[in-house]
Amino acid sequence: MNSGDTAWILASSALVLLMTPGLAFFYGGLVRTKNVITTMLQVVSVILVVSLQWVVIGYSLAFGPDVHHIIGNLSWFMMRGVGAAPDSDYASTIPNMLFSIFQMMFAIITPALIVGGLAERVKFASFVVFIVLWATIIYDPLAHWVWGAGGWLHTLGVLDFAGGTVVHISSGVAGLVAALYLGRRAEHGSGEIKAHNVPFVLLGTALLWFGWFGFNAGSALAANYLSAEAFLATNTATAAAAVGWMIAEKLRTGHVTLVGACAGAVAGLVAITPAAGFVSPGWSIVLGLLGGAICYLASTFMKSKLGYDDALDAFGGHGIGGTWGALATGIFASTTVNSAGANGLIHGNAHQVLLQLTGIVATWLFSGIGTFILLWVVDKLIGIRVTKEEEIMGLDLALHRESAYPETLTASELPKYFGASGQTFGHDS
């Protein structure tokens, strides 16, 4: 074992965990005042439930001994046998326990991203049940396919350095399916739906950008040159994507915005994720510029034309950004950067593009169909969407009796929401 590698992956694990509270601020700033607590609580609750699920069965299903190239078996149930000895299939210089901790942080943030697609209209208890099911039935098998020893996409040669397919396409497509299944918010299309706190959005972006260095550079699983290269490619593509988004925004609307710059930066972080350890810094500029522009058009023009209510652009940012990043990996990858990878199209290997497309299509279908089934099951068993009255009132008060800005709620308004008995109308969770 290498103490430097161990220290770096410990730090990277903490960085990746920080991304999820960062996401809570990012999403919390984008929603309306009346749904800030609900949105942030949904994101934070994912940390709680997936942390437990991962220890009990998640790690074993995702990275345990292979079963028919589809999933891991349960021999590592409750982390049994996961200890100090490294696993040469994954990381030969750090304890297997540490590798499991690092991967747990990916398992946490992935379902948290889905909140962007279903924000402002879902019961809290139903959301938690859905997340546990999604993490177990969608995320864990998909992680095994792409990263697990023996996983079929891994064996096929699909490249995904830090989660373009496993994290971003899966969650983005799930966000789209959730938005379509739930239908539009009650006030969709009105001027009332807009970001309520732009500084929150910037704070969330800063925490995401900071934590993403653990996400991407940490995925080298060692403190080495590849980690440094992934770090630089990540920062470069992120800056380029923010510029690409702002250029597209300026051309289409005549102005640039801070929310747009932040959304563009996140799109760049998404797009570079699968390619970070495979592409040069120069090509990461191209990848980022195009990614920012593509995600802008997906989150504005395409969403408007198709009419779906992806509230916080989980699909436009993560689904489309992850798809572009996975495809771009097949175009720009180079063995000069990472000898363990493969050359892409511009380096004479067009076949890698076909492999990447295979991974993209498989992820779209698996996450899309699986998410629909899980939403349907949860809906039929316990119901998933709040009432129209609760939605209009705001879920912070209707579900949690809490307000992000309590000074905005006057004493005279309380009877309107709670009545003399203190009970909200409808259900309260």
N, C-alpha and C positions, 0 to 999 in steps of 0.2 A: 504494500500500500504506500501511497505518497501523501505526506502530510499537507503539502501545498495544494494538491488536488482536493483533498478532503476539506480543507479550510475554504477553498473557493466555492465548492458545491454547497457547503453549509450556508455561506453568505448568499449564494444564488437562490437557494431555497427560500430564504427570508425575503429576498427581493421579489421573487415571483408571488409570494403570499401577499406582499404589500400591494400588488396590482389589483387585487380584488376590492379592498377598501377604496383604492383609487377609482376603480370602475363605479363604485357606489357614488362617489362625488361626481364623476362624469355624467352618469345617468341621472343622478339627483338634481343636477343643475339644468338638465335638459327638459325635465318634466315640469308640470305646473305646480304652483305653490301648494295646492291641496293634496298632492300625491308624493311629496318629497320623502316623508317618513316611510311610506309603504314601499316605494321603489328602493330606497337604501336598505331597508330591512330585508327585502327579498334577496338582494345581493349578499348581504352579510349572513343571512340564514344558510346560504349555500356553503359558506365556509364551515358552518357548524355541522350540517348533516353529512356533507361529503367527507369531512375529516374522519368521521366515525365509519362511514360506509367503506372508505378506502382501507382502513385498518382491518375491518372485519372480513370483507371479501374482495374489495375493488382491486387491490394490488395483485392478489392471486389470479383474478380473472384476466387482468390486463397483461401481466408479465410472468405469471406462473408457467410451469411446464406445458408445452403446447398440446392441444387437443384438436387434431384434424385441421390444423392451420387456421382455425377460427377463433379460438379462445384459450385462455389458460385454465388449468384445472384448479381445484381447491386445496392443493397440498400446502399452500401458504396461508390458509385460513387463519385469521387472527394473528397474522405475521409469524406463524409457527415456522421455524427454520430460517427466518430472515434475520441475519445477525451481522457479525463483524466481518465475516469472510466475503471478499468481493465475488461477484458473479461475472465471469469472463465474457458471457454473452452480451452484457450491457456496459459495464464499467469495471475494468480490471484493476484500478488503482484506488478505489474508494469502497467502503463497506456497502454491502447490499442494502443494509438498513438505510444508509444515507441516500442511495439511489431511489429507494422507495419513498423517502421523504420528498426528494426533489420532484418526482413524478406526481406525488399527491397534490402539489401546488398547481400543476397543469389540470389535474382532474377537478380541482376546485373552481378555477376561473372559467373553464369551458362552459358548464351549464349556467354559470352566472351571466354569461354574455346573452343568453336567451331572453333574459329580462327585457332587453331592448325591443323585442318583438311583441311581447304581451303586456307591456307596461300599462298601468292605469285601468285595468279591467278584470283582474283575476283575484279570486279568494285566496287568502294567505295559506290556509291549511291545504287546499287543493294544490297550490303551487309547490309546497314542500313535498307532498306525496309524488307529484309529477317529477320533481328534480331527483329524488331518490331512485325512482324507476328509470329515468333517463340516464343517469350516471351508470347504473348497473347494466342496463340492456342495450344502450347505444354507445356510450363513451368507452366502457371497458373493452368490449369486443373490438371496437374500431382501433383503439390504442394497440391491441394485440395484433390486428391485421398489419398495421403500418410499422410498429416498433418492436413488437414481441418476437423473440427468437422462434422461428417457424411460422410466423404470421404470413398469410398468403401474399399480401401486397409487398411486404418486406422481402420475401423470397423472390418475388417477381422483379424487384429492382426499382420500385417506386421510391423517389427521393423526397423526404420531408424532414428537414433538419430539426425544426422545433415546433411544428404543429399546424401547418397550413391546412392539411386535410383533417387531422385528428381534432384540432381545436377550433379553427375558424370556419371552415366549410361546414362542419357538423353543426356548430352552434348557430351559424348564420342561416342555414337552411331550416333548422329547427325553429328559429325566430320567425321566418317567413311562413312556415306551416302553421305556427301558433297564431300569427296575425290573421291568416286566412280562415282558420278554424273558428276563432273567436269573433271575427267580424270587426267592423270599424267601431271606434269609440263613439259614444253618444254625441259628442260635439266635434267629431271629425269634420274637417273642412271649414271650420269657423276660425276667426282670428284669435279665439281664446286659447288655442293650442300652440304654445310657443315656449322656448326656453325661459325659465323664470329667473335663473341666477347664472349669468355668464362667468363670473369669477369662480364659481364651483366647477364649471366645465374646464376652465384653465387649470385649476388645482388637480382635478382628476386626471387631466392629460399629463401634467407634470409627474404625478405619481406613477401613471402607467408607463410613460417613457423611461423613467428611472428604473422601475422594476423590470422592464422589458430587457434590460441588459443582462439580468439574471436569467430571464426566459431564453434568450437567444445565445448569448455568449456562454452561459452556463451549460447549454446543450452540447458543448464540446466535451463535457464531463471531465475536464482537466484544465489546469492552469497552464495553458500552452499557447503557441502561435495561432492555432485555429480559433481559440477563444477570442484572441485579440482581433483576428480578421472578422469574425462574426460580430464583434462589438462595433467595429468601424463600419461594416456594411449596414448594420442596423441603424446607426445614427445617420449615416449618409442618405439611405433610402427614405428615412422618416422626414428629414429636412426637405428632400426633393419632392416627396408626396405632398407635403404642406404647400410648397410652392406650386405644384401642379394643380392642386385643388383651388388655390387662390386665383391662379390664372384663369381656370375654367369658370370660376364664380364671377370674376371681373368681366369676362367676355359675355357671359349670359345675363348678368344682372346690372352690370355697371359699377359694382362696388365690391369690396372685400370685407369680411367680417372676422372677428375673433373666434366665434363658434366654428366658422368654416376652416380657419387655420388649424384649430384644435382637431376637428374632424379629419382634416387632411393628414395631420401628423399620425393620428391613430390608424388611418387607412394605410399609411406607409409602414407602420409597425406590423400591421397584419400582413401586408403583401410581402415583406422581406422575410417573414418568419420561416417559411419552408426553404428559402434560398440562402439564408444568412451564412451558413457554413459551406456553401458551394459556389458562390459567385464573387467576383472581384469587386472592390469598391467602385470602380468605374462603371461597371454594368449595373451596380445597385442604384446609381443615379437614374439611369434609363428606366429601370424597374419601378423606382419610386415616382418619378414624374408621371409615367403612364398610369400607375396605380392610383395616384391622387385624382387625376382627371377622370378615370373610369369610375371610381367610387363616388365622385361628385355627381356624375351623370346618373348613376344607378340610384343614388339617394334623393335625387331631385326630379329630373326629367322622367326617368323610367318609372319611378314610384307614382308620380303624378299621372302618367299616361295609363298605367295599369290599375290604379285606384286602390291598391291594398294599403292597410294602415299599419305599417311597420314603424311603430311609434318612435323609436330611438335609433332606427336604421341598423339594427342587428344584421339584417340581410345585406343592405347596401354597403355597409362597411366591412363586415366579417365574411358573409357568404360570397359576395362578389370579390372583395379584396383577397380572400383566401384562395378563391378559384384562380384569379389572375396570378397570384404569387406561386401557386403550385404549377401552373402552366409555364410561367416565366422561368421557374427552376429548370424545366426541361429545355428551355431555349438558351439560357445563359450559363448553366453550370459548367464547371471546369475542374478537371483532375489536378490542374496546377494549384488550385486553391485547396482542394481536399482530395488526396489520392484514394480515399476510401469511398468517394462518390463516383460520378460518371461525367463524361463530357455531354454537353447539350447540343442543340441544333447548330448554333453559331461556331461550335468547335468540331463539327463534322459528324454528329451523332443524332440524326433525326429520329431514331427509334426511341430516344428518351422522351420525346414529346408524346409519343403514343403511350408509353408507360405512365406518364404523368396524367394523361387523359383518362386512362383506366382507373387510376386512383381517384380522380375527381368524380367521375361518373359513379363509381362504387359508393363513394361517400355521400354524394347527393341522394342516391336512391335509398341507401340504408338509413341515413338520418331522416330523410323526408318521409318515407313510408313508416318507419318506426315511430317517429314523433307523432304522426297523425294517429296511429293506433293507440299510443299511450294517452294522448289527449282525449280520445274518444272513451277509453276505459275509465279514466279518472272522472270525466264528465258524467258518464252514466252511473258511476258508483256514488259520487258525492257532490257532483255539480262543480263547475269550474269558474263560471263568470258571475260577477256580482250583478245586482239588480241595476236597472237604469237610474233609479233614484239615488242609490248609493254612489254610483259612478259620477253623477252630476254633483252631488254633495262633496265628493272627494273621499278617497279611501283612507286617508290619514285619520279622519274623524269617524267615518263609518265603520272601519274595521279595527282601528287601534286606539281610538280616543286620544290621539296625540297630534300635536301640530308642530311643524318646524318653526313656525313664526306665531307663537301663541298670542302675541300682542295684537295681531290682526283680527282675532276673534273676540268680539265684544260680548259683554254679559247679556245684552238684549238678543244676541243671535243664538245663545245656547238653547232656549226652548224650541227654536225652529228645528234644531238637529237632534236634541236629546229628549225633549218633552219634560213634563214635570217629574216623571219617574226616573229620569236619567237614562232611559233605554233608547237606543237608536231604533229606527224602523228597520225592518228586514233582519237578516242575520248579522252578527257582529264579528265573524271571523270565517 
